[in-house]
Amino acid sequence: MSRARLLWIGLALLIVVAGGVLVYQLTSAPEGRSVPVDSYHTEPGSRTARLQVTLGIGDKVVDTEVVESSEAVTVTVKVQESSETREDIGIPTQVDIVLSEPIGDRRVVNSIDGATIPAV
């Protein structure tokens, strides 16, 4: 095989691998650490709930998950922690979620420990 042909084959393989890595990064679930939800607020009859979580400096919310049943709304908030060295300071942060129906009489529950989240 000629040297030029080997270079083209190598370039094609590099493009295929780079494309595969890009697709994986775009379609994989966000990584993160689940954090407890401190409280929530919703208006009567509204399908939107505002969750209150405490994050560290530089942390960012990367995912939320809501599982609804007739008795409870179970919520998960995942954050990506900052890789920088930081002080242990909690920053109250609000995260909005949309429900399939208003909370009504259902309990709102932390997925981490199953504890009921207080309404404020």
Rosetta blueprint (number, residue, H / E / L):
1 M L
2 S L
3 R H
4 A H
5 R H
6 L H
7 L H
8 W H
9 I H
10 G H
11 L H
12 A H
13 L H
14 L H
15 I H
16 V H
17 V H
18 A H
19 G H
20 G H
21 V H
22 L H
23 V H
24 Y H
25 Q H
26 L H
27 T H
28 S L
29 A L
30 P L
31 E L
32 G L
33 R E
34 S E
35 V E
36 P L
37 V E
38 D E
39 S E
40 Y E
41 H E
42 T L
43 E L
44 P L
45 G L
46 S L
47 R L
48 T E
49 A E
50 R E
51 L E
52 Q E
53 V E
54 T E
55 L E
56 G L
57 I L
58 G L
59 D L
60 K E
61 V E
62 V E
63 D E
64 T E
65 E E
66 V E
67 V E
68 E E
69 S L
70 S L
71 E L
72 A E
73 V E
74 T E
75 V E
76 T E
77 V E
78 K E
79 V E
80 Q E
81 E L
82 S L
83 S L
84 E L
85 T L
86 R L
87 E L
88 D L
89 I L
90 G L
91 I E
92 P E
93 T E
94 Q E
95 V E
96 D E
97 I E
98 V E
99 L L
100 S L
101 E L
102 P L
103 I L
104 G L
105 D L
106 R L
107 R E
108 V E
109 V E
110 N E
111 S L
112 I L
113 D L
114 G L
115 A L
116 T E
117 I L
118 P L
119 A E
120 V L
